[in-house]
């Protein structure tokens, strides 16, 4: 039977989209003839004005690092599940019937009940046995309520039509996995499918790499003439070997170079990014200055008509960094072929603790992971965790325990990096 697959994701951040792409690649690698239909629940099914407004509000709050605003938006999920239910149910039924779907994968947390009811409706009328494959993109902890609570609220009949795909959960002392899933989702273990990581194919090339201290070439793409010019200005008089071919820059990284990545979400927090760069300048000013430190900064998409983060970082690097061996390289939105080798080669990565980015970092990174907190002022342990929204604080705890990550702010990270300088 031909495999017709519906993959549901949602805009708002990038992790849910990346997870959907990872599943798409996985399916096509196993069955190149599969027919895959992807739908953005917020844009394609909820639509204007609420879907578009929700996406833009979330992305804007991420850019500003506005944790209270993100929490406020998150608190609206139950209302959204209720209000969007009819539209999502009808759209889901329509496409399930029209495309003769026999497999449904969902990487986002909204309207789980509506999607399952649509599946049950089609199963009954077309004599099928479709299951909802719910891919939990964020790490499984007690704070992952945006995925878990909608599942927990399902009726007993509905829960028979869902399978949860995730990684090993963060357990309480003396707790079993069976108890964790019963407590958080009311699901038995036979409804839970544990996988190592949900990652895109390019990252799989680097999963089994043993060391990061090897020479490599990292490519980053520019998207317009202004990006090229700003990149050339940044690299002027810097001690780095690179080539430019058309719109692409190729950076030759030696084995003894120290590589850092700053990636504060798909909608990066600009103020925090610059604050980290100021910290690097402080560290380098007091260092031996003989080692080469290369910082790749992910800046999302650059817009020539606006003051983008790319432009802000480029201006900072040209105006404030006098050191030839401290190379600050802004890069705009990149595909996975660019991101995966940077993650793999990085000695240190600064990231938020949400979603697909963390999953892919866990899969390929051999260096040190720093988790960014938006807390202001003098941070205590409690404040550090409150400087992240909801499930990201749970993910930070997960990464501390299982990956040796450290939670930092621009005010505290320097002491953790002193050994590199």
N, C-alpha and C positions, 0 to 999 in steps of 0.2 A: 504493500500500500504506500502510495506517495505520502511523504511527510510534509504536511502543511503546518507551519509553526507560527504562532502569534507571540511576539515578544512585546510586553508592555513595560514602558519606562516612564520617566517624568523629568522635565526640565526643572531647573532650580538647583544650582550647583552642577558639578560635572560627573560625580560618582555614579549616579543611577544610569546615565547615558553610557559611561564607560563599561559598566557591568553588563548592560544590554549588548554592547558591541562584543565583549568577551564571550558571551553565550552564543552570539551569532557566529563568531569565528570558530568556536568549538564545534557547533553543529555542522558547519560547512566543511570543516576538516574531516569529519566522520562521514558526512553524506553531502557531497558537492551538489547533488540534484535537489536538495531540500528547498522548498519554497518558504521563504521567511518574510513575514509581514511585521513591521515594527510600528507601534503606535505610542505617541507621547500622550499620556493620560491627561496632563494639565492643558496642553495646547490643542491636541486633536479631539479629545472627548469632552473636557470641561469647557474649553474655548473661552471666548471673550464674554464678559470682561473679567470674570473671576479667575480663570486659569492664568491668563496673561498677567493680571495684577499680582497674583500669588507668586509667580516666578520672578517677576521684577522686584517685588518687595523683598523676597528672600535673598536674591543676588546682591541687591543694594546694601542690605544689612550686613552681609558677609564682607563686602568691600570695606565697610566702615568699621568692622569688628564690633558691631553693636549687639552684644550678647542679650541684653534685656529685650531688644526688638526681635531677635531670633527666637527667644523663648516665647514671646507673645504670639508670633506667627505659628510656632509649633503647637501652642495651646488651642489653636483653632482646628486641629486635625479632626477631632470628634465631630464638630459641626460640619466640616467639609465632607466627611464620610456620609453624613445624613443628607446634606443639601445636594451633593453631587450624585447620590445613589441612583436616581431615576435615569439621568443622562448617561452615566457610565454603564448601567445595566443594559439600556437599549442599544447603545453603540457597540457594546461587547457582543450582545446576541446577534446583532446585524452582521458583524464581521465574521463571527464564528460560523454562521450559516452560509454567508456569501462565499467565503473562501474555503469552506469545508475543512475547517481547522481540526486537527487531531492532537495538537500539543500546545499548551499555553505556559509561557514563562513570564513571570512578573518580578521586576527588580525594584519596584517602588512600594511605599507603604500605604498609599491612600486607596480607599474604597475596596478593600479586600473582600468584604462581604458582597458587594455588588457584583464583582467579577465572578465570585464562586456561584452566586445565584444564576448568573448568565450561563455558566458552565453546566450547572445542574439542569437548567431549562433545555439547553441543546442536547445534553445527554439523554434526557427523557424523550424528547421528540425525534431525535435521530438515532436512538439506540446506540449511543456511544459510551465510552468510559474515560472521558477526558479528566485529567487531574490538573490542579493549579500547582505549578512548580514555583514556589515563592523563594526567590533568591534574596537572602538577608545580606545586604551590602555592608551594613555597619556591623562591627564586632559584637558577638553575642554576650551581653552582660545584662544585669538587672535593670540598667538604665536605658536599654534599647527598647523603650516602650512604644515608639512610633511604629515599629514593626510588630511587636509582640502583643500589645493590648488589642488591636483589631482581630488578631487570631484568637486570643483568649475569649473574646466576646462572641465568637461564632457559635452557632448551635451545634449540638452533637452530630447532626446529619451533615452540616456544612463541613465540619472538621474532617469528615471521611474523604473529602475531595481536595485536600491540601497536603502537599509535601513541602517541608522546609529545607532549603539547601543552605548550609552555613559551615563555619569552621568550629573547632573545639570551643566550648563556652568557658567563661570565667566562673568557676564554681566557688561557693562558700566553703568554709572549713568542713570537712567530713561529708560534703554533699556529693551525691552521685549525679551523673548526667541525666538519668531518668527523673530524678527529683527536680533538677533545674528546669527541664522542659515541661514537666507537669505544672510546676509553680508559675512559670512565665507564660506558657501558651496553652496549657491543658491538652498537650499532645503526648502520645506515647512515643517511645524511641523508634518504633517502626515507621513513624511519619517524619523522622528527622534523617536527612542525608548529609553526612559529614564529608566535606571535601577539603583538600589542602588549601587551595586558594582559588578565587575566581579572577583569573588574570587574562589579559589579552595575549595573543600568540607571540608578539615580539618580546614580551617579558620572559616567556618560557625558555628562550635561548640563553638567558643569564641565570636561571635558577640554580644550576649546579656548579657555578663558578666558585672556586675555592678562595681566591684572594683578590684584593682590589689594587694591590701595589704592582700593577703592570702597565706598560705603555699602551696607550689607546688613542684613537682619533674620535672626537665627538663632533658631530655635525649639528648645526642649528640653522634653521631657515628664517630668512627675513621675508616680509610680505609686501613691502613697498620701498620706494627709493629713500624715503625719510628714515626708515628703520636701518637701511644699509648705511646711510650717512652717519647716523648717530652711533651705530656699532663701530664704524671705522674711527670716529672721534674718540670713543671709549678706549679702543685698543691702541691708539696713538701713544708711542713712547712706552708701551708696556712690554715686559719681558715674556712674551708668549709667541710661540711659533704657530702661525695659522695661514690658511689659504682661503681665498674667496673665489668661488666659481658661480657666476650669475647671481642668484639670490641667496646662495648658501655659503656659510662660513664653516671651515673645517679646522678644529682646534687640536693640535698635537699635544697630548698630555703625557709627560714622562712618568716613570715609576715612582720617583721621589716627590712629585708634585702633590700638594694637599688640595683636594677638591671638596667644595661645599655646595650644597643645594639649598636654596630658600624657596619653599613652595607653600605659601600660606593659603591654600584652597584654590578652587577653580576661579573664584573671584577674590584675588589676594587682598589682604588688608594692607593698604598703602603706608599708613603711619608706622605700623609695626615693622614693615620691611625696611624702611629708612632707619628706624631706630636700631635694628640689627646691624645695618651697615656702619652706623656710627660706632657701635661696639667693636666691629672688626677693625676700624681705624685706630681705636684706642689700643687694642691688642697688638696691632702691627707696629705702632709707634714705640712700644716697649719690647719688641722682639729682636732677635738677632738679625732679622731681615735677609738671611741667606736662602731660606726656603721660599719656594714659589707657592702662593696661596691663590687659588682660582675659585671664584664664587659665581655660580650660575643662579640667576634669579628669574623665576617664572613670573611673567607680568600679564598674563591673559592677553586678550587681543588689543592691538594698538590701533588707535583712531587718530589720523592726522589732524582732524578738526578739533580734537579735545586734548586736554592735558592728561594723558594716560599714565599709568604706572610705569610703562616702558620709558616714556619721555622723562618722567621724574627721576627714575633710577639712572638713566643715561646722563642727565644733567648733573646729578649728584656725583657720579663716577668721574666725570670730566672736570668738575669744578672743585671737588673736595678731596680727591685721592691723589696725593703727590708720589706715591710709592710705585716703582716699576714692577715690583714682585707681588703686589697685591692687585689682582686683576678682577674687576667687577664686570660681569657680562650679563646684561639684561637680555632675556629672550621672550618673545611673544608666544602666542598660542602655538603649540607644536603637536605633531602626531606621535603615536606611540613608538615609532622607529627612532625618534630623537630622544624621547623621555627615558626609555628603558636603559640604554647604555649610560646615561647620566646618573640614574639611580644606582646602577650597579657599580660605577666607578667612584661614587662619592664616599669620602672618609666620614663626612658628617652631613646629615640632612635635617633641616628645620621644616616642620610640617604641622598642619592641624591634624587632629586625630580622627577625622571622619572618613568613612566610606572607602571607595575603591582605591584611592591613592595610597592609603595605608596598607591595603591588602597587597598591592603591587610592590610597595616598598618592602613589606615583610618577606615577599617571595624572592627578591633579587638583591637586596642591600646587605652588604657585609660590614659596613661601618657603623657609626653611632647615630642613633635617632634621637632628636630633640623634639618634644611636643610643645607647640606654642600655646601659651595662655594669654588671654587679653586682660588679665587683672592689672589694675593700675595701683600705684603706690607700693608700699613694702609688702611683699607677698608672704603669707603664711601658707601652710599646706592646704588648709581649707579654702583660702582665697584663690590659690592656683587652680583648684578644681572648679571653683565658681566662675573662673575666667574662661570657661568653655560652656557651650550650651548642651544641656541634657545628655544625650547618648555619647557625645564626644568626651565628656569627662569619664564616663564608664570605659570608653575605648582607651583613654589615656592610662587608666589603671590596668587594663588588660595588657597594653604594650609595656608598661613598667614591669609587670610580673613575668610575662612570657618572652619579651624581647630586650629587656634591659634598657628601655627608653628612659629619658629624663624629661620631666616637665620644666620648662623654662619660660622666662620673659626676656625682653630686651635688656632689662636691668640686672638679670641674674646669670645670663648664659656665659659671660666672659670667664668666670671662675672655672667653668667646666671645660673651657677650650684652652686654658693656659698651657697645657702640656704640648699643644701643637705649635706654640709660639716660643 
